[in-house]
Amino acid sequence: MQFGLVIVGDEILSGKREDKHLPKVIELLRARGLALAWARYVGDDPARLEAALRDAFASGDVVFSCGGIGATPDDHTRQCAARALGVELQLHPQARRLILERMADVAHEQGLPFEPDRPDNVHRLNMGVFPAGAEIIPNPYNKIPGFSVGHVHFVPGFPVMAWPMIEWVIDTRYAHLAHHARHVERSVVVFGAMEATLTPLMEELERRHGAIKVFSLPSVDHPVHGRHIELGVKGEPAAVEEAYTDLLRGLREHGVRLGPELVR
């Protein structure tokens, strides 16, 4: 089972706001021995968002979708998720209760009477309208929940809410995956070589060691190493050790100059 991420919002694509979800989700997964397989950015265009969510549901992956689940005109995620699934939208009873609790809390904090039938409060209940069959994701920040349908999980765009909600999902729904797929990386800095020259070696390593992946990260202006290639292997620890030994042997046979070795 792989993990994916959908990040929603015109403000990200226009540069008005910097995305912080991608590095955080990578961090949360890595802390549990897991890894992000893919990520996708999509704006507030309903047709594109519906297509992205249809792909997410069909992928079979665990997917987190950040943003667009509010109740303003530019929030389309709940509606697009329902259309992608071919189901109706419904006011989730537990979400309704939590949203009413939040409104009552705010009224109490402000010293005002709680008026659940006031038009603006009635409108706020739209934040609990989810695709039929959805389950809620608790929000420890302000009680306004997110929701899950299968392995696709929807949270707000605000990091202060989204990150603890994603962490709750990982630890509640996928604790059995944590640390069972621990991956490591071993690499070495290579000087004076071209990727094209080393490609046959990389291909041979992947043929010989099917459980690992080879990666090549060239740099032309590194502040310390200058022009170089970071060449390495990643995967299960035991498989990585064996493949890395073969990588070093192959690089020495090519007569290239090796620099520092790295382990992640």
RAVENBEL-V812732 format. One record per backbone hydrogen bond with DSSP energy under -0.5 kcal/mol. CO is the residue of the C=O (numbers start at 1). NH is the residue of the N-H. Records with the same first field share a line. If there is no record, write none. Layout:
CO=NH ; NH
//
This chain:
2=62
3=37 ; 38
4=64
5=40
6=8 ; 66
7=42
9=12 ; 13
10=14
11=16 ; 17
12=15
20=24
21=25
22=26
23=27
24=28
25=29
26=30
27=31
29=32 ; 34
30=33
32=179
35=3
38=5
40=7
42=9
44=46
45=49
46=50
47=51
48=52
49=53
50=54
51=55
52=56
53=57
54=58
55=59
56=60
61=63
62=4
63=153
64=6 ; 66
65=67 ; 155
66=8
68=77 ; 78
72=75
74=76
76=80
77=81
78=82
79=83
80=84
81=85
82=86 ; 87
88=132
90=92 ; 130
92=96
93=97
94=98
95=99
96=100
97=101
98=102
99=103
100=104
101=105
102=106
103=107
104=108
105=109
106=110
107=112
108=111
113=115
114=116
115=118
118=121 ; 122
119=123
120=124
121=125
122=125
123=126
124=127
125=128
126=129
128=92 ; 130
130=90
131=134
135=148
137=146
138=140
139=143
143=145
146=137
147=154
148=135
149=152
151=63 ; 153
152=149
153=65
154=147
155=67
158=161 ; 162
159=163
161=165
162=166
163=167
164=168
165=169
166=170
167=171
168=172
169=173 ; 174
170=174
174=177 ; 178
175=178
177=180 ; 181
179=182
184=235
185=264
186=233
187=262
188=231
189=259
190=229
191=257
194=198
195=199
198=202
199=203
200=204
201=205
202=206
203=207
204=208
205=209
208=210
209=212
211=236
213=234
215=232
216=218
217=230
219=228
222=226
226=222
228=219
229=190 ; 231
230=217
231=188
232=215
233=186
234=213
235=184
236=240
237=241
238=242
239=243
240=244
241=245
242=246
243=247
244=248
245=249
246=250
247=251
248=252
249=253
250=254
251=255 ; 256
252=255
256=258
257=191
260=189
262=187
//
